[in-house]
Each structure stands twice: as structure tokens, then as C-alpha cells.
Amino acid sequence: MQENINKLNDLRDKASLGGGKEKIEAQHKKGKLTSLERIKLLLDGDSFNEIDRFTMDENVNIHGDSVVTGTGKINGKNICVYSQNFTVMGGSLSLTSANKICKIMDIAISTGCPVIGIIDSGGARIQEGVNSLAGYGKIFTKNVRSSGVVPQISIIVGPSAGGATYSPAITDFIFMVKDIGQMYITGPDVVREVTGEETTHEELGGSISHMTKSGVAHFVYNTEKECYENVRKLLNYIPQNNSEIVSDIDSKNPEYKDDLSTILPENPNMSYDMKNIIKNIVDNQSFLEVQNEYAKNIIIGFSKLNGKNLGIIAQQPNHLAGALDIKASEKAARYIRFCDAFNIPILSLVDVPGFLPGTDQEHNGIIRRGAKLLYAYAEATVPKISIIIRKAYGGAYIVMSSKNLLSDLNYAWPTAEVAVMGPEAAIKLIHKKELSKSKNSKKLQEELLKKYKDEVMSPYVLAEKGYIDDLISPNESRDIIIKSLNILENKREVLPPKKHGNIPL
């Protein structure tokens, strides 16, 4: 027996070396961890249980091939994980390693726990030809079938090239480590050959490009350690699967205790930072912003409110005046659909002057792509609460969780203004003839403007017509939202039977 145990231990030691000590040293010299080091840094203590440790591709003859897979715990809860091993043929995907990934994803689905992929791979294994491509196809299918059932997280800590990028793209959240994480369909050499454009790997598909320009990345961190710490943090805000709800935690006071009624500038056309309002409403230091460097005109993120889990969507007047554009619409729509799939209530803080005008927006599909946000709000059946902070004009008012899109509880501050368009433009259009004939058009315009604001745009008009459920003072916001979450806790809404809707992709 002892002889067999010794043999087992020797094989385990050999398997843990992957491509060998020299390649492990090369990985470290690049400032990168090995696949096993990454898993152990991510998971709780000694919770990792490796699966398919000795699986081998007959053409490579290395135990485990190019990926380490297994189960473990994060924050005391079950997790499935795979980590690509760059020391084995550059982490290239073989059919053997694809089957390992698919198996761990099957375990995640059947046990109802999140699956995390740590990506560090040169892509398909060229030597295998179509077998490697078939392996990617199997993984993509598992990603799609898992979508909305268990949370899927991708951590990019090396290259993710070609078709390999599409597995992370299907997952719910993508974390990237600055300088070492890269994602691109075609590398700089191919780009140069086809277009003549000179670029680098980092410019083409580095973390900054994907966080600020493409919107592919949701979180970017400077080091692997910092990245894994924040993956663990995110998992505190999301359930294990679509049948669970995140447990309440002990409540804490808001991060700031400012007088909310003093945050808005006196001039309604001046900007302010919506994050100051958010931080004065949610529990202390609980706001976790998602995609904070992309489409800054809209804010999305997770928070806790009196210990309860909450997804937040809010305009940011500091950027593009908070107007909705293509990027903001798609960013928010995707986040709403995640919250809805995993039973996370949604709070919308509204201060939107409308959709961003311009030929660039029109020609690039603001109609179709803006409709995604409308669709996502109307489709969502989780508790939906909204507060109009300052303004909500035109179609953007409807889109931002209005009562007619089946928002459950709608509130407004006394500063709220709702209309088809801004008051100045409305007056000039409605009273064009009177203003042109007036001897004192400026005085008349001021009178008409006041009347329009009082009779058409006033939040009291909204309340009278039932489009909002109550007018609240700014400093009541936190308590009102807490009470609303409590009453909506057991909300049940069943959609008409159908295979699925047809969101305007």
C-alpha cells in the first residue's frame, strides 16, 4: 500500500509542475502566477479540490494538460473554478483541456454554484486543428446554457486571443489585470497585414482599452492579488444561482451623512456628482461600482441598504449631463438583465435630460440600441424602485423605469421636472407666434416658462396623475427605499408563456 501511496504522491508532484520548473520560472519573471498559485490565492484556505488532475492528451504527455480544474469555497460558499496553465504549450486549448472545462461547468450547473475561469492562453492548439476548435464550441455552448442559471466570472491574467475571447464575452463579469491581461480577436501582426495599422498588444486589447473604449471589461486592477480580492468581494453581492437570494447582513449607516437637500445646485443646468447621493443612501462603504470607466454618463453597481442586496442604476450629470447614449443604454440594459436573472432588486436614480442627439448616435443605432434599455426594464420582474432626482425629459423619462414600464414604486424629489422636452425649448415651440409678436419677448418668455413649469412639469402633476407614488424630501430617501424593499420582498410576477423574447440586439 505504501508503495502505491508513494507513487500517487510522486505523480501529484509531477502534475503540479505543469510544463516544468523552467517554464514556471519564466512565468514568474513575467510577473505572473502559475495556475495553481492563482487558484489558491482566490479560494478560501485549503478548500481547493482538484478534478481531472491526471487527465492527459496523448500527444502532449503532461498530466492535466493545459488547464487546472476543481471545486472549492469563496467566502465559505461553494465555487467551481478552472485556471489555464500557460506553462503547458502556452495554455493552448486542446480537446482534452476543453473537456475538463466543460466537466467543471457541468458540476457548477448541477450543484448550483458560480463558475470562475482564470484565462491565460494563446488560443486554440494549432497542432490539433479542428479538434481544438470543436473544444471551444463545446465551451461556448456550456457558457450559453449556464447563462442566467449560475453566475459566470472570467479573470483575464494573460492573453485571450481569437475565438477564445468569446467564452469570457458570454460570461457575466470580466476582470482584467493591468499590463498582463489582453483580449483581441486578431493580433497586431494580422491588423498590420490587413489594414496597415501599427498597434501594440496593449493598445489593441489591453485592460485600459477594454475598460474605457470597448466596454468588454467590467473591472480592472493593478495586480493579480488585488484582482482576486475584488472577485471575492463581488461574490458577496450575487447569489449562488438563480433560485437563491443573497442573504441580508447586519445594517450599517450610510458612508456619508450629508444633508441630501444641499447636494443639488441651485441652477438646474449645473452638474453635480450623483455618487454623493448614492453614498448618502446606501450602507457604509457598500457601493461596488461596475464598469466605472466606461460610459460614465450612467452609473451601475451593487450595494447594501439596511443589509439588503440592491442593484443601482443612476445618471451621472457630471458626464454628458447624464444623457443616455448608445454605450450607456447597452451598459445599463445588460446590468438590469443580470440583476433580474439573479433576483437582485433594482433602484433607479433618475436625472436624465434625454437621449444624446447627433448624427453619430443616429447612424450607429441609438434607436435600436437605446431600445435595449427600455426592453430590459420592462422585462425585469424583480422589485423595481425609482426616484426622479431632478429632471426626466422625453423618451428618456419613459425608459428610466417609469410607472408605465411596470416599475413597482416610483418616487420624486420636489426638485423633479418631467416633460416631453426641456422647458425653454418647449416654450419656444409652443408659443412661437406669441413670442415673435411680443414687444417684450423676454418678459413673456419668463412668464410662460414659469407657467409651463408649474402646470406641466411639476412633480405634483405627476403625483396627481398617479405616475409617481409619492413625493419625498431628499433626506427621506434612504428610509423610503428600505420600506419599499421590505414591502416588495415577496413580489411575484409571472410573464406570459413563451420561449423567449426578442430583445433588439
N, C-alpha and C positions, 0 to 999 in steps of 0.2 A: 504493500500500500504506500509506504513512504517513498518508494521509487517512483510511483505514479504521481504522487503529490509533487515531488521534486521536478518531474518532467513538466507538469502543469505550470508550476511557478516559472520555470525557465521559458516556456512558451509565452506566458503572460509578459515577462520582462522583454522578450524579443518583440512581441506585438506592440508594446508601449513605445518602442523606439521608432516605429513607422519606417521611414526611409533611411534611418540610421543616424548615428551621432553627428556625423559631419553636416548632414542636412538640417539637423536640429540646431546646431551652432550657427549655420547660415541664416536660419530663420530668426534666431535671437539677434544676430548682427544687424538685421533689418529693423530691429525694434519691435518684432512681432513675437507673440507667444505661440506655443505649439497647440494642437487641437485639444489635447488632454489638459494642458495648463489653463486653457480658456474655459473649459467646462468646469473645472474645479474652482476657478475664480468666480464663475457665475452662480453655481449652485450652493446650497447650504452645506456646510461642513463636509462630512464624508458620505453624503447622500447618493452620490452617483453610482448607478448600477449599469455597467456596460453590457450591451447586447450585440451579438454577432462579432465578438472580438476576434474570432479565428476564421471568419469568412475570407476566402481567398480567390482572387482571379488567377486562373491557371497560367495566364501569360505574364503576370507580374510577379507572382510568387512572394507576396508580402501579406502577412496576416492583417486582416481588417481592411485591406486595400486603402482607398484614399479618403475614408470618412470614418469618424468615431461616432457611434450612436448609443443611446441608452436613456434611462429614466433617472429621476432624482426629485429633489424638492427645492423650491424657492419660497422664502417666507413661510416655510412649513407646509406648503401645498405642492401637490404632485405636478411634475412637469416632464415633458418628453423633449429630447434635445439631440441634435446632430451637429457635428463640427468637422468641416472638411480639413483634411490633412495635407497641407502644402508640401510636406517633406516626401510624399509619395507621388511622384510624377506630376509635380506642380498642382496637386489637388484635383487633377483632371478627373472628370466623371466617366466611370465605366458602367456597364450594365450591372455588374456586381455591386458597386457602391450605390447605384440608383435603387437597387432592390433593398438595400439596407435602409436607405432614407424612406422609402415607401412603407417598409415594415414598421418603422418607428412612428410614422404618421398614422398608420392603421391603429396602432396601440393608443395614440392620442385620441383618435375619434371614438374608439370603443370604450375607453375609460373616461372620456370627457375631461381632458386636461389640455392646457395650451401646449403648442409645439414651437420650439425655438430653433432656427437654423443659423449656424455661425458660418459665414461664407468666406472662403479663401481658396479660390480655384481658377485655374487657367481656362476652364470651359470643358467642352467635350473632348474625350480622349481620341485623338486623331487616328491612332492605330486601330481602334475598334470600328471606325466607320459608322454605319447605320445603327449598330447596337447601342452606341453611346447616345445617339440622337433619340432612339427609342426610349432609352432610360430617362432622358429629360421629359419626353412626352408623358411617361408614367408619373413622374413627379408633379408635372403641371396639373394632371388630372386629379391627383390627390389634393393639391392645393385648392382647386376649384371645389371639390366635394367637401373639403373641410371648411370652406369659407362660410362664415355665419354659424358654424357649429361649435368650433373651438377657436380661440384666439391664435393667430399665427404671427410670429415676430421673426424678422430677419436682421442679423447683425453682420454688416459688411466690414470685414477686417483684412481685406486683401482684394485681389482682382475678382470681378464678377463680369465676365465678358460674353458677348454674343447672346445666343439663346438662353444662356444661364441666367441672364438678368430677369427673365420673365417669371421665374419662381418667386424671387423676392417681390417683384412687382404685384403679384397676386395677393401677397400676404398683407396683414392689416397695418403693420408698422415696420418701418425700415430705420434701423440705427446705423450710422456710419462713424468710423473713427477717422479723424482728420489725418491727412497725408498718406495713410496706408489703405484706406477704403476707396475702391474705384468701381464704377459701373458704366459700361458703354456697350453698345451693340457692335460697333466697328472701331478698331483701334486707330491710333494716329497714322500708322502706315497706310491703312486702307483709305482713310479720309484723304490723305495726301495724294494717293494714286488716282482716286476717283474725282476729287474736287480741286486738287491743287492747294488746298488749305493746309497751312502749317499749324500744328497744335501739339500739345503735350497730353499725356495721360491724365494729369490733374486738371488741366483746362477742359478737357473733353468730358471726363466723367468723374471728377473728384468730388469730395464731400461738399465743398463750398458751392460748386456749380449746381449740384442736385438739391442743396438746401435753399439757394437763393433764386435760381433760374428755372429749373425743370419741375421742382416740387416733388421729385421722386423720394427724397429723404424726409423723414419726419423728425429725426433727432440727430445731431452731430456733436461729438465730444472729442476732446484733445487726446485722450489716452484710452487704451483698452479697459483699464481698471475703472475709470470714470464711466465709460460706456456701460459696463456690466452692472455697476451700481445703480445706474438710472433705468436699466431694463428691470431690475428688481423693484425699483420704485414704481414704475408703470404698472407692474403686475398687482400692486396694491389697489389699483383703481378699476381693474377689469376682472370679471368673473372667470371661473374655470371653464365654463361652457355656456351655451345659450339657454340652458334650463336653470341656471343659478342666478342669484342676485348677490352683489357684493355686500358683505356683512357691514352693519353700522359699526362705527368706532366711537370712542369717547369724544364728546364735543369739545371744541376749543373756540376761543374768541376770535374775531377777525384779526388779520395781520395788522391792520391799521385801525385806529378809532377816530378817524376824521369825521367832521360834520359833512355828510354827503351833500347837503344842500349848498355847500360853498364850493363844490368842485366845478360845477358848470360856469363858464364865463358869462358875464352879463350880455355880451354881444353874441347872439345866436350863430353868427357866422365864424366865430373864433373856434380854434381847435382845442382839445384837451386830451388827456391820456385816459382811455377807458379802463386801463389796468388798475388805476387808482380806485375806481368804483368797484371793480371785481374784488380787489384785495380788502376792501372795507365791508364786503358782503360775506365772503367765504370764510371758512375756518382758517386759523392761523397757519400761514405758510403751506397751505394745501393745494394751491393752484399749480398744476403741471401743464404748461403750455405746449401745444403740439405745432410743429412747423412754424416756429416763431420768426423765422427769417424769410418766409415765403408768403406772398400775397398779404402784406402787412395791414391792408385795409380791413381785414377781418381777423378776429382772434378766435381760436378754438382751443379747448383744453379741458382737463379733468380737474375736479375739486371735491372737497368735502364741505357739507353745510350741516351744521349741528350733528356731525358724524355720518351723515348720509351721503352716498355717492351721487355725483352730479356731473353732467357734461355741459359745458358753457360755449355759446356762440355769441359773439358780440362784434359790433362795428368798432373800428379804431379811427376816430376823427382826425388823429394825428397824421394819417396817411391817406392821401387821395380823398380827404374829407369823409372817409368811411363809405364811399360809393361802392356799389357792387360792380365788379368787372368779371371777365372770364375766369381768371385764376381764383379769385375769392369765391365765386359761385361753386366751382368744382371742389375747392378745398373744403368748404363748409358742407356741401352735399355728401361727400364721402364720409366725413366725420359723423354726420347725422345718421347715415346708414349703419355705421359701426355701432353707435350708441343704441340704435333701435334693435339691431341684431342681438345685442348682449344686455338688454334690459336696463339701460342706463338712462334715467330721466334727463330731459334737455331744458336748460334755461337759456332764453334768448334775450340779450340786452340790446335794444334797437335804437340806433341813431343813424339813419340812412337817408341821404339826400336824393337817392335814385340810383339808376344804373349809369355807369360811366359812359358818356357819349363819345362818338368819334368813329371815323371810317375803319380804323384798325379793329375796334371792337366788333363793329357790324360785320366786316368781311371775315373775321375769324370766328364768327358764330356765337355772338353773345345771346342771340335768341334761343338757339338750341342748347347752348351750354349753361346759360342762365336758368333755363327751364329745369335743369337737373336739380337745382336747389329747391325750386318750387315743388318738384316731384318728391324729393326726399322728405321735405316737411310734411306734405300731405299724406305720404305713405306711412310715415312713422306712427306706431301705435303706443309707444312709451309715453309716460306723462310729459306734457309739453307746457311750459310756463313762459310767458314773455312779459317784458316791461319795456314800454316805449320811454326812453330817457329824454330825448329832445325832439327829434324830427323823424318822420317816416313819410316819404313822398312817393306818389305814383305807384307803379308796379312793384317797386321795392317794398312798399308797405305791405302789400298782399303777400309777397314771397316770404318775408321775415316772420313766419309763424303767426300770421294773423288769425283771428277767430274763424274766418271762412275757410282756412286750411286745417280746421279741426284742432286748433290749439285749445288746450283744456281750460287754462286760466290766464287771462290777459289783463295786465295792469298798465297804468301810465302814471308818470310823474306829472305834476301840474305844469311843468315846462313843455310838455309834449305838444307837437303840432303834426296833424295828419291832413294831407290834401293830395290832389292829383299832381300838383307841381308846387314849386316854391311860390310864396305869396307875391313877391314882386313881379315874377313872370306872369302869374295868373291875372293880376290886376291889369297889367298892360294888354293882355289878350282879351279879357272880358270887357274892359272899359276903354277900348282903343279909341272909339269915336268921341266919348265924353272928354277924355284926356287931351285929344288933339284939338278940340274946340274950346277948352277951358282957358280963361285968361290967366289963371294961376294953377297950372297943371301940377306943380309940386305940392301945393297945399291939398288939392283934390286927391292926389295920389296917396298922401299920408292918411287922409280921412277914409278913403276906400280900403286902404291897406289894413287899418285898424278894424274896420267893419268886417272885412273878409276873415281876419284872424279870429275875431270874436264869434262870428256866426257860422264859419265853415271849418276852420282849422282847430278850434278849441278842443281840448280833451274832454270837456264837459259835454260837447256834442257827441263825441264817441260814446261816452257813458250813457247818455240819454237814449241812444240808438241801440245799446246793448253790444257794441263792438269791443268794449272793454268791460271787465267785471268789476273794477273798482279803480278809483283814483287814489294814489297813495303818496305820502310825503317821502322824500328820498331816504330819510333815516328809519322809515318803517320797512324798507325793502327786505332786509335780512329776515325779520320775523315773519313777514308775509310769505316769503318763499318757503320758509320752514313749515309754516302751517299748510301751505299749498301742497308741498311734498307729502306731508302726513295724510291729507285727505285723498291724495291720488295714489297712495301706496298700493292699494289693491285694485287699481284700474284694470279693466279687462275690455279689450276691443277686438272683435273678430272681423277680418276683411272678407269680402265676397270670395267664394271658392274660385280659384284659378291656378294655372300652373305657375305663372309669374307675370308681373307687369312688364311693360316695355319702356323703361326709362330712356330718355333721348340721349343715348351715348354718342 
